[in-house]
Amino acid sequence: MTRSIRDMAGADGLLVLVALIWGFAFVAQRSGMEVIGPFAFGAARFALGAFSLMPLLLLQRRREARKGLRPVRLGLSRRISWALGAGTVLFVAASLQQIGLVHTTAGNAGFITCLYVVLVPLAGRLLGRPAGARIWAGAGLALAGLYILSIGAGFSLAPGDSLELLGAFFWTAHILIIAQAAARIDILELSIGQFLTCAALSLAAALVREPAPFRGLGAAAPNILYGGLLSVGVAYTLQVAAQRKAHPAHASIIMSLESLFAAVGGVLLLHEPLTTRLFLGGTLMLAGMVVSQLQPRKTP
């Protein structure tokens, strides 16, 4: 095995770990909301995530100073604007996910949220970038899986699943914003800024919408620590390290395993039922995510 292949295999292994952490974060989010409101949970989680990344930013700045590097960056006001915009969209997406989890299972939430894997290239098509047959095939499989997973009698979408579906569109918008911002702003600085923005908006919503929002903070602490430190701090760092060596197509496919791990975590830890609908719908949605990310074979 050559060094490059070995490096890619190691990077893929790290991305599987990232998907595992993110998948089980759905379990932590659902468990935490048994004792604390969704907005309060989000405020604590994203604040903790932002603070966990600050030491990494300080180390990066010191390394740049030691090497005499002076990266070209936008002005402060424009960097703040990007962080505020990304953080606001993140707040909407994360809030819809949190509230939806009150009314649906971790497995359903994981699979529906990961529809962004298909929605991002479809959104690119609307913005003028061509979408190949694999994108449309993946979208078809994902929609078939969503129908089996979530559509009930009378062709109605379950309340929690409808919130997760709406959230998937905001996750898609967030990914597109980050893709634009990352080329202009230091990614650690952007992440900390958007997480602090999301935490502040979540705090404001909690104070307005939830009576005594932080009464259950102590009981929810283990789930908040998992969601803030592991899901945001550790998983983010591993993702950045792995994607320096991983093939982009591999990275997208592997990270979509987050939905599978969310379903497994819900069954094992929350004792959610492993129904035929969950199995068939989840399988189709996962297949759609994988198909949409496959690269077309190049002819010699």
N, C-alpha and C positions, 0 to 999 in steps of 0.2 A: 504494500500500500504506500503510494507516494505521500509526501508531506501535505500537498494540497488536498488530496482526497481525505487524508486523516484529519486535517483541519476542518474540512467541511462536515465530516462525520461528527466530530466533536461539537461543532456549532449546531448541527441539527439536534444533537442530544440536549444541548442547553435550551434550545427552543421548545423541545418536548417538556422540559421542566417548567419553562415559562407558561406554556399552555396548561400544565397541571396546576400551577399556582393560581392562574387566572380562573380556571374552571372551578376549583374549590372555593374561590372567593365568592361565588354565587351562594354557596352554602353558608359562608360566614355572614354575608349580607342578610340572608333570609333569617338566620338564627338570631342575629343581632336585633332585628326589628321586632322580636317578641317582647323586648323590654325597653326599646327606645324608638322614637319616631324616625321615618325615613330621611327627613331633612337634617335632623340632629346627627344621625349616623353619617350622612354624607359630609356634614361640616367637620366632624371629628376625623373621619377617614382621610379626607383630602388635605386637611391641615397637617395631619401626621405625615402623610406622604410627601408634602412639600418640605417639611422640616427634615425629613430623612434624606432628601436629595441635596440639601444645602452644604453638608460637608464635602460631597463630591464636587460641587461647583467651586468651593474654596480651594480644594486640591488642584482642580484643573487650572484655576487662575494662578496659583503658585507655580505650577509646572510651566505655564506659558511665560511667566515672568522670569523663571530660572533659565529658560532656553532663549529668552529674548524675543519671544514671539509676540506679534501685535496683530491679531486677527481683525479683519475689516468688519465692523459691526454697524448696524443702523443707529441713528440717534436715539436717545433715551425715550423721547415721546413716542416715536414709532414702535420701538420695542414694547413699550407699555400697551400701546394700542393693539398690537398683535396678541399679546398675552390676555388682555381683557376680552377681545373677541373670541379667542379660542376657549377661554375659561367660561364665558357665558354659554356658548354652545355645549361645552362639556357639562355644565350645570344642568341644562335642560335634558340632555341625554341620560346623565347619571340619575337624575331625579325620576324620570319616567321609568328607568330600570328599577330603581329602589321601590317606587310605589307599585309598579307592576308585580314585583316579587311578593307583595302582600297577598295578591290574588291569584298567583299561579305558582307552579313548581320551579325549582332551580333548574331542572332539566329543560322544561319549555323555555324558560328565560334565556338559558345558554344558547340553545339552538336558534331561537328567533333573533337574539342580539347579533349572532354571528352572520346573519344575512348581509351585514355590511361587506363581507367578502365578495358577494355577488353584486351588491348595490354600487360599490365604488366604481368598478369598470363600466357599469351601466350608466352611472352619472357622467363618467368620462365621455361616453357616447353622446349624451345630450350636449356636452361642452365641445363637441366637434372631433373627439378622438374616436377612431373606428373600433367597433366591438366585433370580434370574430364569432364564428359559429359556436365555439366552446363556451363563450359568455352566455349566449342565448340558451344553449343546452343546459348549462349550469343553473340559469335562472328558472328554467322550466322545472328541473328536478327540485329546486329549492321551494318553488311555489307548490308543487305537488306534495312535498313533505309538510309544508306549512298547513295545507288544507287538511291532511290526515291528522296532524298534531293538534290543531287548534279550532277548526271549524266545527261547530256543533249543529244541533237541529235548527232548521230554518236558515241555514247558511250564515249563522251569526258567529262572530269571533268572540271568544271568551274575554271578559273584561281585562284581566291581567295580561293576556296575550296581546290584546290590541294595544295596550300601553307599551309593551315590549317591542311590538312592530313599529309603532310610531317612533320609539326611541332608536330603533335601528337606522331610521332615516337621519336622525340627528347624529348618531355615531358616524354615519357616512359623511355628513357635512363636516364633522370634526376632523375626520381623517384627511379630507380634501384641504381644509384650512391648514392643518399641520404640515401637509405636503408643500404648501406654498410658503408657510412661515419658516420651515426648517432650512430653506435655502438662504434665508436672510438673517436668522437669529440663532445664536448658540442654543442647541437643543435642550441643555440642562437649564439654562436661564428661562427659556420658553416654558418648559415643563413646570418649574417652580412657580412662575408667574400665573400660569393657567390654573394650577392646583390651588393657589392662594385665592384667586378670583372665585373659583368654584366653591371653596370653603366659605368665603365671605357671603356669597349669595345663598348658600345652603343655611348658614347661620341666620341670616335675615329672614328667610322663609320659615325656619324652625321657630323663631321668636314670634312670628306672626300667626303661623298655622298650628303649632303644636303646644298644648298646655304643658308647662313644666318640662320643656324638651329634653333636659339633661338629667332628669331624675334617675333614669336607669343606666346612666353612663358607666357606673362601676360594674354592673352585671354584664354590660355589653362590651367591656374592655377587651377580653380575649378576641372577639370577632373584629373589633375596631383595629386592634393591633395587627391582626392578620391582614385585614383589608388595606390598612395604611402602610405598614412596614413591608410585608411580603408582597402583596399584590401590586403596590405602587413602587416602593423603594427597591426591593430586591429584584423583582421580576423586570422592572424597567432597566435596571443596570445589566442584568443578564441578556435581555433582548438586544441592547445596544452592542454589547460585547460579541454576541453571537452573529448579529447581522453584518458585522464587518467581514465575516468569512463565509457565511451561508449564502447559497444561491437564492436570489429573490423569490423564485417560484416555490422552492422548498420551504422558505420561511413562511410564506402566506398559507400554504397548505398545512404545515405543521401547527401554526398558531391557531388555525381553525379547529384543531382538536380540543380547544378550550370548551367548545360546546359539548363534546363527548364526555370530558371530565366533569363538567357541571352536572350532567345527567347521572353519571356514576356516583358522584358525591351526594346528590340528592337521594338516591336509592340507598346507599350505604349508611349515610350519617343522619339524614332526615327521615328515613323510612318512607320515602315517597314511593308509590306503586310503580313497578316496572310493567306498564301496560303494553298491549300490542300496538296501540296508537303511538306511544312514545318510541317504541322500537322501530316501527316501519317509517313513521314520520321523521324521526331523527336520522335514520339511515339515509333516506332520500335527501334530506337537507344537507347532511354531511357530504354525500356524493355530489350534490350540486356545487358545494363550496370547492371541492377538490377539482371537479371538471372545469369550473370557471377559471382556475388558476393554472391549468395545464398549458404548457407552451407548445405552439405548433411545431411540428417536425420540419426542420430546415433541409431542403434538398441540396445535395452537393453542387 
